[in-house]
């Protein structure tokens, strides 16, 4: 398939560098970069990413009202600030 695309200058630099390093033509380097970026060879098909998790145990404090506690602490912090006078000048 023949098509026209606009390549950003930084991408053009990367493509030209890859062409020099590999000694391959533009078309081959561009197609390889697109395949790699679109995942055609990044991972084996059907293999899913799994995030490892860990049991941290029971919380040391009751978190059922954590947001309310955070709001109270923030209110107390704001109330303890010295008030600034509004200058009308």
C-alpha positions in Angstrom: 0.0 0.0 0.0 1.4 3.4 -0.9 0.3 6.4 1.2 1.6 9.8 2.3 2.3 10.5 6.0 3.7 13.5 7.8 6.6 12.5 10.1 7.5 14.8 13.0 11.1 16.0 12.8 12.2 14.1 16.0 10.8 10.9 14.5 12.6 11.6 11.2 15.9 11.9 13.1 15.3 8.6 14.8 14.5 6.9 11.5 17.5 8.2 9.8 19.7 7.1 12.7 18.3 3.6 12.5 18.8 3.6 8.7 22.5 4.4 9.2 23.0 1.9 12.1 21.3 -1.0 10.3 22.3 -0.1 6.8 18.7 -0.7 5.7 16.4 1.5 3.5 13.9 3.9 4.8 10.9 1.7 3.9 12.3 -1.3 5.8 13.2 0.7 8.9 9.8 2.5 9.0 7.9 -0.8 8.6 9.9 -2.4 11.4 9.3 0.6 13.7 5.5 0.5 13.0 5.3 -3.2 13.7 7.2 -2.9 16.9 5.1 0.1 18.0 1.8 -1.5 17.1 2.8 -4.7 19.1 3.1 -7.2 16.2 6.2 -8.6 17.8 6.3 -7.0 21.2 4.8 -10.0 23.1 3.8 -13.5 22.3 0.1 -13.6 21.3 -2.2 -14.5 24.1 0.3 -13.7 26.8 -1.3 -11.2 29.2 0.4 -8.8 31.5 0.0 -9.6 35.2 0.7 -7.1 38.0 2.2 -8.7 41.1 0.3 -7.9 44.2 1.1 -8.3 47.9 -1.0 -8.7 51.0 -0.3 -5.7 53.3 -2.3 -7.2 56.2 -5.0 -5.4 58.2 -4.8 -1.6 58.4 -3.5 -0.3 61.7 -6.2 2.4 61.8 -9.9 2.3 60.9 -10.2 3.6 57.4 -14.0 3.5 57.1 -14.2 7.3 57.6 -10.8 8.2 56.2 -12.1 11.0 53.9 -14.0 12.6 56.7 -11.0 12.5 58.9 -8.8 14.0 56.2 -11.3 16.8 55.7 -11.4 17.6 59.4 -7.6 17.7 59.5 -7.5 20.0 56.5 -10.1 22.3 58.1 -8.1 22.5 61.3 -4.9 23.3 59.3 -6.7 26.1 57.4 -8.2 27.5 60.6 -4.8 27.6 62.3 -3.2 29.7 59.5 -2.7 33.4 60.4 -5.2 35.5 58.5 -3.9 38.0 56.0 -5.4 41.4 55.6 -6.8 42.2 52.2 -5.0 45.3 50.9 -7.3 47.6 49.1 -4.5 49.8 47.9 
